[in-house]
Amino acid sequence: MAPDLIVAEVCNVAWKRLRAGEITEEHATRAMTQIGHMVDVLSPLAALAPRALEIARALNHPAYDCFYLALAEREHASLVTADEVFVRRLTGTPWARHVRPLVSRGRRR
């Protein structure tokens, strides 16, 4: 599951990679048409916005990431992320239990 914000974020990544010549236009378009298959549930942002704002204010962190955290909190789930800055920001907070760092291959923690 993910907030429906993920659609815009994946689209932006595809655009950046297309612009940099790292992927073809066909690949980028295919990614956008397949995005609905990436997650089982896309949660509307409006329902998460009040809590995402509370979390963003408490952490002094951009709200974008906090939508994912608000969803994890609401669903009693874990947020898996490669965003090391966000993981560090959550250390020692009540939300730390909701986050699991994604470890890249070849890197050890």
N, C-alpha and C positions, 0 to 999 in steps of 0.2 A: 504494500500500500504506500501511497505517497500523496502529498497535496498536489492538486492539479497544476501547481506552479512548475512541476517537473517538466511539463510539456514545453513551456517557454524556455526553460533552462537547457533542455536537450536541443531544442531548435537553435538556440544561440550558439551552443557548442558546435553543432553541425555547420552553421553559417561561418563561424570562425575557422573551422578546419577546411571548409570549402574555399574560403577566401585565401587561406594560406597555401592552397594547392595540395593539401594532405589527403583529401577525398574528392571523389567525382560528384558532379551534380546528381547523377543517378543514385549514388550511395546516400547522399544527404536527403534526397526525396524519399527514398525507401525507408530511411530511419524515421522520417516524420510520419509516414503511413503506417509504420509498425509500432509506434510508440504506445498505442493502446494495449499491445501485447506484453509490454515490459513489466507492468504491474497489474495485479488483480483488481485493485480498487484505487480510483482517483478521488480524493476527498476535496470538496469545494473549499476554496480559500475563505469565503465569507464566514463559514462556521468556525474556522480556526483563527480568524483575525484578532478577536479580542484577546485571546490567550497569547497569541504570537506577539502582540504588542506589549503585553505585561512582561513576558519573558525578555523581549528585546530591551525594554527599559531597565529591567533588573540586571541584565548582563552587560548593558551598554554595548550591544552588538546588533548588526543589521537584522532587520525583521525577516529577510528572505530565509535565512537559516532557521529562524525561530518557528516558522510555519512547520517545518519538518519535526522540530522538537515538540511543538504543541500537539501534533498528531501522534507522535510516539507516546507522549504523556497520556493523552486521552485514551489511547488504545492499549495502554499498559504494555507497550512494545519497546523494542530497541531501535534506535537510530544508528545505522551503520554508515560511517562517513570517513572519507579520506582527508577531510579538512582538519589538519592538525592544529590550526589556530583555534578553531571552534572547540575541539576536544580540550585543548588547554584552558580555554575560557570557562569551560564547564567544570573543570576540576575544583572540587571542594564545594560545589553548589548542590542543591537538591536535585538538579537535572542530570548530574553526572551518572547516576544509575541508569539513565535512559540511553546513554550513548556508548557505542562500541567502535573503536577505531578500526578502519579497514587497513590491513597491513599489506603493503605491496609485495609482490614476489621479489625475492632477492634481498628484501630488507627485513631485519629482525628488530624486535622491540624488546 
